[in-house]
Amino acid sequence: MIKGNKELDTAIEAAWRAGEILKKNFGREYRVIRKSPKEMVSVVDMQAQKAIMEVLEAHFPGYGIITEEKSNDVDKDGNNWIIDPLDGTHNYIAGLPFSGVSIGLAEGNDFQMGVILFPMEDRLYYGVNGQGAYLNHRRIEVSPSPELSKSIVSFDNQFHLNEKSFAYYKKLIERAFTTRILGTATNDLCMTAEGKLGGRIWVNTKICDIAAGIVIVTEAGGKVTNFDGTSCTLDSKQVVASNGKIHEELLEIVN
């Protein structure tokens, strides 16, 4: 358990505040907005985001905030909270498991801290640079397996966003033990961090989905990079996360 970190304590408080909203509305009727033919957002997303921003802005008024729906006072070289109030919105709307709250903190392109909460299951993950990764205050580590052929790897569910997705997935199926498509970036990152998955591939992601998880996976002993093996930035879209030991094999699949 990490003690004495004001940013971490504030992010956890904000995550639980949003989590209560998600729990209260799960399985109930609420307004859903179709942003595009294959993307929806709900009023629950908006309510959870508002709750998070109120907590973060009250404690750190000088920090920028990056969200999928709205960004406030973003300083690309300064401190920015990076939040997804409801990752796995489509799962949540459908009443499926695996949807959560993600709050990351970056100084420029240096990801400093991450908090991910799955409120329906009371799973709280967090990590701070140089201080490890935790699930419900218990230290976690990535899988020790060095073989892709013995690993379960999760894949991006948004095949429509990149014509190469099916080719990548076919190669992954051939080389991994088996695969999963669970539809929630944060869940796959956390399962990689605690050793349940060997890794995850995103063909087209958004930084709000992965910022917190980058820190959690890295602090659990894993690795998260762009497809070309370089470090992730606020602009990263094609990303591979892994236990570190099968990382090069996963990069071969997408290159």
Secondary structure, DSSP 4 states (H G I P E B T S, - for coil): ---S-HHHHHHHHHHHHHHHHHHHHTTS---EEEEETTEEEEHHHHHHHHHHHHHHHHH-TTSEEEESS-EES--TTSEEEEEEEEETHHHHHHT-S--EEEEEEEETTEEEEEEEEETTTTEEEEEETTS-EEETTEE--------GGG-EEEE-S-GGG-TTHHHHHHHHHHHSSEEE--S-HHHHHHHHHTTSSSEEEESS--HHHHHHHHHHHHHTT-EEEETTSPBP-TT--SEEEE-SSSHHHHHHHT-
